[in-house]
Amino acid sequence: MTPHVTFSVTNPATGQHLEEVADLTAEQALTQVERAQQTFAQWRDTPPRQRAEVLHRAYALMIEDLPRLRDLIVAENGKSQADAESEVRYAAEFFRWYAEEAVRLSGEYTTAPAGGVRNIVTHHPVGVALLITPWNFPAAMATRKIGPALAAGCTVVLKPARETPLTALAIAEVLVQAGLPEGAVQVATTTATREVVTALLADDRIKKLSFTGSTPVGRTLLAQCAERVVNASMELGGNAPFIITADADIEAAVQGAMVAKFRNGGQACTAANRFYVHADVGEEFIAAFGAQISRLTVGDPAQGTQIGPLIHGEAASGVRQLIQSALDDGATVAHQATLPESAATEAFVAPTLLRDVPAGAAILREEIFGPVAPVVVWSDLEQMLQQANAAEVGLSSYVYSGTLQEAIRIAERLETGMVGINRGVVSDPSAPFGGVKQAGIGREGGHWGIEEFTEPQYLSVDWP
């Protein structure tokens, strides 16, 4: 299939053109669905051990090709070299983890309580899966879906974000090099996202949707899935509270906050969005956290800076507006890093620490998706928990406390799917990634992730 139109991928730090990529129409994307469908029976019937070996080879090839993949992510996404390298390693781990899970899909054999019947439960791959991934983690969001889908025996059509298609294409090439049949993973690069996705979800050959993105878009896609009752998994928005108690280790909390807030420049659904710091340690935390923020280097990540641009100028403008709204609500800038004197694009935002943020400030209700840390000082635990749980989404949260039992008590009352306790990272290929409320449906990672791409079948066997 030779597309007639392409679109340009640009570097958000420099504005420079990187590469032209096929801009598929809905009709061309449906041709990819046909190829995935034609390959499905072959891949489904491939023994689990052979599927596992393909994924093991893909893991090894990604690690071997790490410098190139890292630089590709830096160029099209704008994150720092350290963050990009961490992402490649994390992304590759999903291939290794699901290589191991591919041979461990289990069933059940039981006796019916009334007797006379044996119940057998097996799991079958759902079929062709549509995977829609965002730009903020172009490698990890792809492998976190592709890995379990392939391990289960599904074939996939991957629709990456238009801002970062090069990484998705590179991962597809890695899989073919690892021995995956060429039709098993199709990459639908397009700028006509609405038209293409609508056409794919209306096609009877698509049996599964796995989407990572914003909550408003997730609602729209769920409505489209309802038309055919398509099996859907959703990983949507976040608004993570980062809670620090009076007896917390402040040095450890600052280090955790730097990771939770500034990884990928704050452009992560798990990013700490609101900092609730106990009044007894508020000044100490603000001073120590602010000093770290002030020292962050900002600029073109290809030059080794710690904070690169946001994905584009529009995103940066939105974050700057949130900062201004916080200032209008009564907050003040406590600390701020320095922007490069001659930034090549408008996509850079200075890492900023806001203090004196009122509990009702607008910035606390929205997902910032940028390098801005608003601090709210608390003294009443119940009031603070009420504020922390006020968000409509509940993806991740963080608790720093000097007493593990207290940290767990607080964590158990937080309305989020994941809680980091005395650590600033919650993501792990072996654990169930996902949220509650309007943060999504289903889980990715661990054995839960592969189950999202299977359907149980129950055999009722007469047993006189």
C-alpha positions in Angstrom: 0.0 0.0 0.0 1.5 3.3 -1.1 -0.1 6.3 0.5 -0.5 9.4 -1.6 0.0 12.0 1.2 2.5 12.5 3.9 2.9 14.8 6.9 5.9 16.4 8.5 7.3 15.4 11.9 9.1 18.3 13.6 11.4 18.7 16.6 9.6 20.7 19.3 12.8 22.1 20.7 14.1 23.5 17.4 11.1 23.5 15.1 13.2 21.7 12.5 11.7 19.1 10.1 12.7 15.6 11.0 10.9 13.3 8.5 7.9 12.8 6.3 5.5 10.1 7.4 2.6 8.5 5.5 -0.7 10.3 6.2 -3.2 7.5 5.9 -6.8 7.9 5.0 -9.6 5.9 6.6 -9.7 3.6 3.6 -5.9 2.9 3.8 -6.2 2.3 7.5 -8.9 -0.3 6.8 -6.5 -2.0 4.5 -4.2 -2.4 7.5 -7.1 -3.9 9.5 -7.5 -6.5 6.7 -3.8 -7.4 6.9 -4.0 -7.8 10.6 -7.1 -9.9 10.3 -5.4 -12.1 7.7 -2.5 -12.7 10.0 -4.6 -13.3 13.1 -5.2 -17.0 12.6 -1.5 -17.7 12.0 -0.4 -15.7 15.1 -3.2 -17.1 17.3 -2.2 -20.6 16.4 1.5 -20.0 17.0 2.6 -21.9 20.1 2.9 -19.7 23.2 6.6 -20.5 23.5 7.3 -19.3 20.0 5.3 -16.0 20.6 7.4 -15.6 23.8 10.6 -16.0 21.9 9.7 -13.3 19.4 9.0 -10.9 22.4 12.3 -11.9 24.0 14.2 -11.1 20.8 12.3 -7.8 20.6 13.4 -6.9 24.1 17.0 -7.7 23.3 16.9 -5.7 20.0 15.5 -2.6 21.8 18.2 -2.7 24.4 20.9 -3.2 21.7 19.4 -0.3 19.7 18.9 1.9 22.8 21.0 4.9 21.7 19.2 5.3 18.4 15.8 4.9 20.0 16.7 7.3 22.8 17.8 10.0 20.3 14.7 9.4 18.2 12.4 10.1 21.2 14.5 13.2 22.2 14.1 14.5 18.6 10.4 14.0 18.1 9.1 14.3 21.7 11.5 16.8 23.3 12.2 15.0 26.6 15.7 14.9 28.1 18.2 12.3 27.1 18.0 10.7 30.6 14.2 10.5 30.5 14.3 9.1 26.9 16.8 6.4 27.8 14.7 5.4 30.9 11.7 5.2 28.7 13.4 2.9 26.2 14.5 0.6 29.0 11.0 0.7 30.5 9.3 0.1 27.1 11.5 -2.9 26.4 10.6 -4.4 29.7 7.0 -4.9 28.5 8.3 -7.2 25.8 10.3 -9.2 28.3 7.5 -9.3 30.9 4.9 -10.4 28.4 7.3 -12.9 26.8 7.2 -14.6 30.2 3.4 -14.1 30.6 2.7 -15.6 27.1 3.5 -19.1 28.4 1.5 -18.7 31.7 -2.0 -18.0 30.6 -3.9 -20.4 32.8 -7.5 -21.9 32.9 -9.6 -23.7 35.4 -11.0 -27.2 35.8 -13.6 -27.6 38.5 -16.5 -29.7 39.6 -19.9 -28.0 39.6 -21.3 -27.8 43.2 -24.3 -29.9 42.3 -22.1 -32.6 40.8 -22.6 -34.4 37.4 -20.7 -31.6 35.5 -17.1 -30.6 35.0 -16.5 -26.9 34.3 -13.5 -26.0 32.1 -12.5 -22.4 31.6 -10.0 -21.4 28.8 -8.9 -18.0 27.5 -8.9 -17.0 23.8 -7.3 -13.9 22.2 -10.0 -11.3 21.4 -8.8 -10.8 17.8 -7.6 -7.7 16.0 -7.0 -4.9 18.5 -6.9 -1.2 17.9 -4.3 0.5 20.0 -4.3 4.3 20.3 -1.3 5.9 22.1 -0.3 9.4 23.1 2.8 11.5 22.4 4.2 11.8 25.9 5.7 8.2 26.1 5.8 7.2 22.4 7.7 3.9 23.1 6.4 2.8 26.5 2.7 3.5 25.7 3.1 1.4 22.5 4.9 -1.6 24.0 2.6 -1.6 27.1 -0.2 -2.5 24.7 1.5 -4.4 22.0 3.3 -6.7 24.4 0.3 -8.2 26.1 -1.7 -8.2 22.8 0.9 -10.3 21.0 1.5 -12.5 24.0 -2.3 -13.3 24.1 -2.3 -14.2 20.4 -3.9 -11.0 19.0 -2.8 -8.9 16.1 -2.9 -5.1 16.3 -3.3 -1.8 14.5 -1.4 0.8 16.4 -2.5 4.5 15.9 0.3 6.6 17.4 0.0 10.3 18.1 0.6 12.5 15.0 3.4 14.3 17.0 5.5 11.2 17.6 5.0 8.5 14.9 8.7 7.8 14.3 9.2 5.8 17.5 6.1 3.7 16.8 7.4 2.9 13.3 10.8 2.0 14.8 9.2 -0.4 17.3 7.2 -2.1 14.6 10.5 -2.6 12.6 12.1 -4.1 15.8 9.3 -6.6 16.0 9.6 -7.7 12.4 13.4 -8.1 13.0 12.5 -10.3 16.0 10.5 -12.7 13.8 7.0 -11.3 14.1 4.9 -11.9 11.0 4.7 -8.6 9.1 1.0 -8.3 9.2 0.7 -8.8 12.9 1.5 -5.2 13.9 0.3 -2.4 11.6 1.0 1.3 12.3 -1.6 3.7 11.1 0.1 7.1 11.0 -2.4 9.9 10.2 -3.5 13.5 10.8 -7.1 12.5 10.1 -7.4 10.9 13.6 -11.2 11.4 14.0 -12.1 10.0 10.6 -9.6 7.1 10.8 -10.6 6.0 14.3 -14.3 6.3 13.6 -13.9 4.1 10.6 -11.9 1.5 12.4 -14.2 1.3 15.4 -17.1 0.8 13.0 -15.4 -2.2 11.3 -16.5 -5.6 12.5 -13.0 -6.9 12.4 -11.9 -4.7 15.2 -12.7 -6.6 18.4 -10.8 -4.6 21.0 -9.9 -0.9 21.7 -7.1 0.0 24.1 -6.7 3.8 24.4 -4.4 6.1 26.4 -5.2 9.7 26.4 -7.4 12.4 27.8 -10.7 11.8 29.7 -12.8 13.9 27.2 -11.5 11.9 24.2 -12.0 8.6 26.2 -15.7 9.5 26.7 -16.1 10.0 23.0 -14.4 6.7 22.1 -16.5 4.8 24.7 -19.6 6.2 23.0 -18.4 4.9 19.7 -17.5 1.5 21.2 -21.0 1.3 22.5 -22.4 1.2 18.9 -20.9 -2.3 18.4 -20.3 -3.2 22.1 -16.5 -3.2 21.5 -14.4 -4.5 24.3 -12.6 -1.3 25.6 -9.7 -0.5 27.9 -9.1 3.1 28.8 -6.2 4.8 30.6 -7.2 8.4 30.8 -6.3 11.6 32.7 -4.7 12.1 36.0 -4.5 14.8 38.8 -2.2 13.2 41.3 -1.9 14.5 44.8 1.5 14.4 46.4 1.0 14.3 50.2 3.7 15.0 52.8 3.1 14.4 56.5 4.7 16.1 59.4 7.2 13.3 60.1 8.2 12.7 56.5 11.9 12.6 55.5 12.0 15.9 53.7 15.2 15.2 51.7 13.6 11.9 50.4 10.3 13.7 49.7 12.1 16.4 47.7 13.9 13.8 45.6 10.7 11.9 45.0 8.9 15.1 44.1 11.6 16.0 41.5 10.9 12.7 39.8 7.1 12.6 40.2 6.8 16.2 39.0 9.5 16.8 36.4 9.9 13.5 34.6 9.2 14.3 31.0 8.8 17.9 32.0 5.6 17.1 33.9 4.0 15.7 30.8 2.9 12.4 32.3 -0.6 11.2 33.4 1.0 10.0 36.7 2.8 13.4 37.3 2.4 14.9 40.7 -0.1 17.7 40.1 -0.9 19.0 43.6 1.5 19.1 46.6 -0.2 18.9 50.0 2.5 19.6 52.6 1.9 19.5 56.3 2.2 23.0 57.9 5.0 21.8 60.3 7.3 21.1 57.4 5.9 23.4 54.8 8.7 26.0 54.8 11.4 23.4 54.9 10.0 21.5 51.9 9.3 24.7 49.9 12.9 25.9 50.4 14.5 22.5 49.6 12.2 21.7 46.7 12.6 25.2 45.3 16.3 25.1 45.4 16.3 21.9 43.3 13.9 23.4 40.8 15.9 26.6 40.5 18.9 24.6 39.4 17.2 22.7 36.6 18.6 23.4 33.2 16.1 24.2 30.4 16.7 24.0 26.7 17.2 21.7 23.7 17.5 18.2 25.2 19.9 17.2 22.5 22.4 19.5 24.3 22.0 17.6 27.5 19.5 19.8 29.4 17.3 18.4 32.1 14.0 20.0 30.9 13.1 20.2 27.3 10.2 21.8 25.6 6.6 20.9 26.0 5.2 19.0 23.0 4.3 22.2 21.1 3.7 26.0 21.6 -0.1 25.5 22.2 0.6 23.2 25.2 3.1 25.7 26.6 0.6 28.5 26.3 -2.0 26.6 28.2 0.5 25.9 31.0 1.4 29.6 31.2 -2.2 30.5 31.4 -2.6 28.1 34.4 0.3 29.7 36.2 -1.3 33.1 35.6 -4.7 31.9 36.9 -3.0 30.6 40.1 -1.4 34.0 40.6 -4.7 35.6 40.1 -6.2 33.3 42.7 -3.6 34.5 45.2 -0.6 32.1 44.7 3.0 33.5 44.5 6.0 32.2 42.6 8.4 30.8 45.2 11.1 29.5 42.9 11.6 29.3 39.2 14.3 27.9 36.8 15.8 30.0 34.1 14.6 29.8 30.5 17.1 29.8 27.7 17.8 33.3 26.4 17.1 32.5 22.8 14.7 29.5 22.7 14.1 28.4 19.1 10.4 27.7 19.7 7.6 28.9 22.0 7.3 25.5 23.6 9.5 26.1 26.6 8.0 26.7 30.1 10.2 27.6 33.1 9.9 24.9 35.9 8.0 26.8 38.6 7.1 26.3 42.3 4.0 28.1 43.4 3.3 28.6 47.1 0.3 30.1 49.0 -2.0 28.3 46.6 -5.6 28.5 47.8 -7.3 25.1 48.2 -10.0 26.2 45.7 -7.6 27.5 43.0 -8.3 26.4 39.4 -4.8 25.1 38.9 -5.6 22.3 41.4 -8.6 21.1 39.5 -6.9 20.7 36.1 -4.2 18.4 34.9 -1.3 20.8 34.4 0.8 18.6 32.1 3.8 20.8 32.5 6.7 21.7 34.9 4.6 23.6 37.5 4.3 22.5 41.1 1.5 24.2 43.2 1.9 23.7 47.0 -1.0 23.7 49.4 -0.2 23.7 53.2 -2.4 21.5 55.3 -2.9 20.8 59.0 -6.3 19.0 59.1 -6.0 15.4 57.8 -9.7 15.0 57.0 -9.9 18.3 55.2 -6.8 17.5 53.2 -8.1 14.1 52.2 -11.3 15.6 51.1 -9.4 18.0 48.8 -7.1 15.3 47.5 -10.1 13.2 46.5 -12.1 16.0 45.0 -10.8 15.4 41.4 -13.0 13.6 38.9 -10.1 11.3 38.0 -8.2 9.0 40.3 -5.1 7.6 38.5 -2.1 7.9 40.9 -1.1 9.6 44.1 2.0 9.8 46.3 2.4 9.7 50.1 5.6 10.5 52.0 5.5 9.7 55.7 7.9 8.7 58.4 5.5 6.0 59.6 4.7 3.3 57.1 1.4 2.5 58.9 0.3 6.1 58.6 1.3 6.2 54.9 -0.7 3.1 54.2 -3.7 4.4 56.2 -3.7 7.5 54.1 -3.1 5.6 50.9 -6.1 3.3 51.5 -8.3 6.4 51.7 -7.1 7.9 48.5 -9.4 7.4 45.5 -6.7 6.4 43.1 -5.7 3.2 41.3 -2.1 3.5 42.3 -0.2 5.0 45.2 3.5 5.6 45.5 4.6 5.3 49.2 7.8 7.1 49.9 8.7 6.9 46.2 8.1 9.1 43.2 7.4 6.4 40.6 4.5 4.0 40.4 4.9 2.5 37.0 6.2 -1.1 36.8 5.6 -3.7 34.0 4.7 -6.3 36.6 2.0 -4.2 38.3 -1.5 -3.2 37.4 -1.4 0.3 35.9 -4.8 2.1 35.9 -7.2 4.3 37.7 -10.6 4.7 39.2 -13.5 7.2 38.7 -13.0 8.9 35.3 -9.3 7.9 35.0 -10.1 4.8 33.0 -11.3 1.3 32.7 -9.2 -1.8 33.0 -5.5 -2.3 33.8 -2.2 -2.5 31.9 0.8 -4.5 33.2 1.2 -7.6 35.2 -1.1 -10.6 34.5 -4.0 -8.1 34.4 -2.6 -6.7 31.2 -2.7 -9.8 29.1 -6.2 -10.6 30.4 -7.4 -7.4 28.8 -6.7 -9.0 25.4 -8.5 -12.4 26.1 -12.0 -13.6 26.5 -12.8 -16.5 28.8 -14.7 -19.5 27.4 -16.5 -21.8 29.7 -17.1 -25.5 28.7 -19.8 -27.3 30.7 -19.0 -31.0 30.3 -21.6 -33.6 31.2 -20.1 -36.0 33.8 -22.6 -38.7 34.8 
